[in-house]
Amino acid sequence: MSTQRQQKPTLTGQRFKTRKRDEKERFDPTQFQESIVQGLNQTGSDLEAVAKFLDASGAKLDYRRYAETLFDILVAGGMLAPGGTLSDDLTRTEFCLFTAQEDLETMQAYAQVFNKLIRRYKYLEKGFEEEIKKLLLFLKGFTESERNKLAMLTGILLANGNISAHILSSLFNENLVKEGVSAAFAVKLFKSWLNERDIGSVAGSLRKVGMDNRLMELFPANKRSCEHFSKYFSEAGLKELSDFARNQESIGARKELQKEVQELMSQGEPIKDIIVYSKEEMKKNSISEQSMISMLWSCIMSSVEWNKKEELVTEQAIRHLKQYSLLLKAFTSQGLSELTLLLKIQEYCYDNIHFMKTFQKIVVLLYKADVLNEESILKWYNEEHLAKGKGMFLEQMKKFVEWLKSAEEESESEEEAED
């Protein structure tokens, strides 16, 4: 039997010796700030060197824990106290966003620094967005030049997708709005954003987070109108944004009108009353006749539960549309409106499989009800139809179109004979 004592297993695992200095650098906020400030002071205004320093420092400094401290230093030069003033008792650097030159090119270079940092350390993404939201709430504590730089940077970051347009909610803070800070900041922000992307891209980003209908909130309640918004941003050289806001208001008005018309239909209100109400709203909200006819078609077709059998749905559709032909006729005074209606009918019949064979019967009904005329039907047939179900619908309409053409030729012959 061996006399050698067997070593007992331990549950403590392997221990590594850690130097106290490393622990302090990693977990002490003061040391963290000193390390970042010292590194920025050494790299100075060389932003390429700053990006490399930040990349390397992430391996030894706790960016996850001190993300707010890191971003405060990069933007303002030191830790920010509530309200946006720099904390007096902590180390600062003169090499930060707020001390940089106030021009778009410099702000684009700073945006690249943040972009590289967040791409390298993905976990900073959320903290960076929270930082921007906080900085926007602190705007009154910054100088005009600092606000301008932050606005330009924010616009570029939004354009590059580094942050979400949701951060704009901070600009709706009552105090910032009341003193005009929000609107002035928004001008600079949208100018730099639109310098990088077109209005379609900007609108898409706003829509994605539900900010497309909230831009009026940049102004106090007594100035929250489309006219004021349009004038303010047009005079600031942002007509694209002003037109976008007008369009959004128009969309909102159309949605409200559609809801109201559907309600009137469900209550069985007389068609004449619906026409009067719709025309008043159309004029009041500057809605085009083409938009109105599209909206009314949707209202009419959604106001009934359709039969699922193809052979029965045609009869149901004809009966239903006869009832509303006067309403459609009231909003097809222009050829373009008639063509718009034809395209909506084609789209509807294609998207609703039970209506695929009903298209021609609907068009003939509306022709006889004087909603559509031969010129619009022929224009649709010859050149303006949609690709959706094109072959089927043109085939359905072939005999009717031939009849229209022959009737038109007979009419022309009679006119010539009279002359």
N, C-alpha and C positions, 0 to 999 in steps of 0.2 A: 504493500500500500504506500502510495506516495505521501511524503510528509509535507510536500509543497502546498501551501494554503491557496485555495482557488479564489480568484478575485471576484468579488460580488458585483453583479450588474448595477449600474446606476441609471436613474431616470432623468438626470439633469442635462444630458446631451453634452456635446462638445462645447467647451468655452473658448471664446476668442478674446484676446486682450485688445482692448480699445483705448486709444490714447484719449485722455480727458479733453485735449484741445479739439480733436475731431468731433467728439460728442457735443461740445459747446457750439462748434460751428454749425452742426447739423440741427440742433434743437433750440438754440437760444435766439429769440427774435432780434435782439440788439446786434448780436454777432452776424446774423443773416443780413441785416440791413447794412452793416459796415462792410461786409464782403461784397455786396452788390454795388454800393457806392464807390468803394475803392476800385473795383473793376471798371466801372464807368468812367471814373476820373482818369484811369490809365489809358483807356481806349479813346477818350475825348470825343470829338465829333465824327470820328471814322465809324460810320454805321455798319460797315462790313465787319469791322473788328468787334463792334458791340454784339452783333449777331453771333459771331464765333465764341465770344466770351460767355454769352448767355447759354449757348448750346453746351459748352464744356462744363459750366457751373452747375447745370441741372444734375450732373452725376454725383456731386458731393453736397449740394445744398438742397434743403427740403422745400422744393417749389410747391408741392401739393399743400403743405401746411401753411406756407407763407405767400400764397398766390396774391392776396390783396396787397401785401407789403411790396412785393415785386412790381406789380403793375402801378401802384402809387408812385414808386421811385422812377420808373421808366417814363411816366407821364408828367409828374409834378416835381420830381427831384428828391422827394422825401415822403415820409408818411403823412397822410392827410387827416386832420382832425375833422370832426363833424362840422359841416358847413363849407368845407373846401379850403380851409387855411392850413398851412404847413405846421406840423408840430415843432415847437421851438427847441425842444431839448434833444432832438435826434440828429444824427449825421445826415447831410444832404449832398447832392451833386449838382453841378451847374450844367451837366450834360443830360438833358431830358427833352421831352416834346415841348414843354412850355417855354424853354429857353432857345429853342431852335428858330430858324428863319421862317417867317410867315409866308410861305408860298406853296403852291400845289405840288411842285416837284419834290420839295423836302418832305412834305407830308406823305407822299407816295413812297419815299425811301423809308420813312418810319413805319409805314404800314407793312412793308416787307420784313422789317425786324420782327414785328408782332406775328406776322404770318409764318415766318420760319420757326419762331419759338413755339407756336401752338402746333405746328405740324410735327415738330420734334417731340413735344410733350403734350399729347392729345388730351390728357386729363385736365389741362389748363383751360380748355375750351369754355366750359360752363362758368368757371371763375372769371374768365376774361369778359364774358357777356355781362355778368353781375357787376363787374368793375365799371364797365361803360355806363350801365344803368345808374350806378351810384354817382359817377362823375357828372352825368346830366342833371341829377338832382342838386349837385353842388355848384351849378353854373353861376349863380349870383356871387359866389365867393371868388370867382376867377376874374381876371382882367379881360377887357374886350379882345385883346390880342390872343390871350390864352383860349378864350371861347372860340375864336375864329379857327385856331389851329386844331382844337378838339373837334370842331364841326367838320372841317375838311377831312381829318383823319377818319372820323366816323362814317362819312359818306363813302370814302374809299374802301373801308372795311366792309360796309354793307354791299358795295358793288362786287367785292371779291368773295362774298359769302362767308367771311370770317365771323360775322355776327348776324343775328336774326333781326329783322325789322321790328320785332317785339320790343326792343330796347326803347323805341320811340315813345312808349307809354310813359316814360319818365318825364317827357316834355309836356305832358298834360297836367303837371303839378300846378295847383291853383296859383301859387305865388309867382312862379316863373311865367305863367300865362298872363296874369294880371299886369305885370311890369313889362310885357313885350319881349322878354328874354327868349321865350320859346320860339316865337315867330322869326325873330332875327337869326337865331341859331339855325332854324330849319332852312332858311334861305341859303346859308353857306353850306349846310349839309347836303341839300338836294342839288346844289350847283356842282359839288365835287362828285356826287353819285352819278348825276347825268353826264358828267364829263367822261365817266368810265363806261356807262351803260345807257341804252336808249330807254325811252319812257315805258315801252312795253315790258322790259325787264324789271324796271322799278315798280311798275304797277303790279306785276306778278308777285314780287316779293312782299309788297304791302298786302295784297289779297290773301296770300298764303297764311298770314297771321292775323287777318281781320282788321288791319290798319287802314285799308283803302277807304272805309267810310268814316274814319275818325279824324281826318286831317283838320276839319273845321274846329276841333277842340284846341288847336294851337292859339285860338283867339278867345277873349272873354265872351261870355254869353251874349252881351249886347252887340257884339260885332261878328257873331257866328253866323254869317250868311255867305252864300255862294258869291254874291256880288263883291263883298268886302275881300273875301279870300282871293278871288280872281284879280281884282285891282291890285292888291298888295303884292302878289307873286308875279303878276305880269310886269308891274313897274320895276320889280327886282330882276327882270330878265328871265323869268321862269314861266313863260307862257305855256309850255308843254304841261307843267304841273297844274296850272290854272285850268287848262282845257280838260285835263284828266278829272279834276275835282268837279267841274261842271257836268261832265259825262256821268260821274258817279251819282251826283244828285239826281240827274235825269233817270238813271237806272232805278234809284230808290223810289222816285215818284211813280215810275211805271209799275213797279212791284206793288206799291200801295193801291194804285188804280186797278190793277188786275184783281187784287184781293177784293176790292169794293165791288167791281163789276160781277165777279163770281157770286158775291153775296146777294146782289140784286137779282141775278138770275135764279138763284136757289129759292129766293122769296117769291118768285113769279111776278116780278114787277113788269109793267107794260114795256114793250120794246121801245116805244117813243120816249118814255122817261129815261130809259138806259141810254138812248142816243143823245138826248139833251145833256145828261150828266157827263157822259164820255166826252162830248165836244167841249164842254166848259173846262173839264180837267185837262184836255189836250191843249187847249189854248193857254190856260194858266201855267202849265208846266213846260210849254214850248216843245211838245212831243210831235214828231212828224207823223203824217198820215200812214206812212209805211210801217212805222213802229206800232201805231194803233191797230192796223189791220192784222199784224202778226199776233199782237196781244189778244185781240178779240177772237181770232180763230182758236187760240189756245183755250180761252175761257169757254167758248161754245163747245169744243170737243171734250173738255174735261168736266162738263156739267152734267154728264149722263153716264150711266154704267152700260157699256156696250155688250151686246150679245156675243157669245163666243163662237156661234155658228156663222160661217161665212155667208151662207144663203139667206140668213135672217138679218145680218148686220147691215146689208146694203139698204134694205127696206127701212130699217130703223134710222140709218144715217140720213136718208133722203127726207123722211118725215121730220126729223130733228132740224135739219138745215133749212127746210122750207120755213119753219117757225122763225128762224133768225136771219133769213135772207135780207130783210129790210135793214137790220143792224149792219150787216156786211156792206150793203149798198151805200149806206150813209158815209162809209169811210173808204170808198174806192172811186173817188172823183178824179183821180189821176191814173194815167196808164201805168206808172211805176208801182202804184199801190195794187193794181190788178195783178201785175206780174209777181209782186211780192206774195200775194195771196195764192197764186197758182203754185209757186215754189213751196209754200208752206203746206199746201194740200198734197203735193207730190211727196214731200218729206214725211208727212204724217202717214200717208198710205203705205209708204215703204217701211217705216218703222213699226207699223202695226199690221202684222201679217194678215189679219182677217179683212183688212181694207184693200189688199193688193188688187182685187178685181173690181173695186168700187170707184176707183179714180175717175174713169170716164163719165160715169153716171153723176158724180158730184159736179164735175165741170159743166156738163150739159144742163143740170138743174140751175146752176148759178148763171149760166148764159141766158137761159130762159127767164130768170128772175132779174135780168139786167144788172147783175153784179159784175159780170165779166163780159167784155165785148170781143168780137172776132179778131180785131187787130192784136189784142194782148194774147189771145189763145194761139194765134198763128206765130207770133213772136216767140212765145214759149216753145212751141213745137219745133220751129226751124232753128233756133239758136240759143235760147236762154234756159233750157231745161237743165236740171241737175243730173249728175251721173247715176244717182241712186235709182235703181229700177228703170233706167232709161229705156231699155229694149221693150220691156213689158208695157210701160205706160205709153210710149209712142205708138206701139202696135194697137193698143186699146183705142187711141185717139185718131187712128188713120182714117177711118170712114167718115168720122165727124168733121175732121179737118178738110177732107176732100169735098164734103158737102158745103162747108164754109167757103172754100175757094170757088166752087162752081156758082154759089149764090152771089159771091162778090163779083165774079165775071159777068153774070147776068145783069147785076145792078149797073155795072160799068157800061154794058152794051145798051141798056135802056137809056142811060144818061146821054150817051153818044147819039142815039137815035133822036132824042128830044132836042139836042143841039142842032 
